[in-house]
Amino acid sequence: MNIAFFLLPKKEVVTLSTQSTVRQALEKMEYHRYSSVPLINQKGEYVGTLAEGDLLWKIKSLEHIELHELEHLRIEEVPRHRDYEPITINDEMESILSRASEQNFVPVVDDQNIFIGLVRRREIIEYCISQLLYMEKRL
């Protein structure tokens, strides 16, 4: 099955621009209750994934920083522990199962690395369960 069936299009995905500030990232992640979000540059390309831990380690390294000071610290200045590896829209569902076991979502890009959306782990798990149930019924 092609992953396009599971794709959450970018207009429905919470993302951050690499030009965003740390404070904007914290507020957006808190509001949506996300622990990680895709990072998109000004060209619309997927550049990585920002996680809560990345923000916490950066803030910890700044010692004695006030919250208002985070309004001037850009996301691009925050080292990222690990980025979620993207897939293309032409990949098959089976090819992303291992990624989904370690990631909350799998970013999807086109041939030019333009972010087009993501597949959430929830949909992948639901797909796997439905396949298992289908196979059980056939036995």
Summary of the structure (lengths in Angstrom):
residues: 139
radius of gyration: 17.1
end to end distance: 21.9
largest distance: 63.0
contacts: 386
relative contact order: 0.21
helix: 45%
strand: 24%
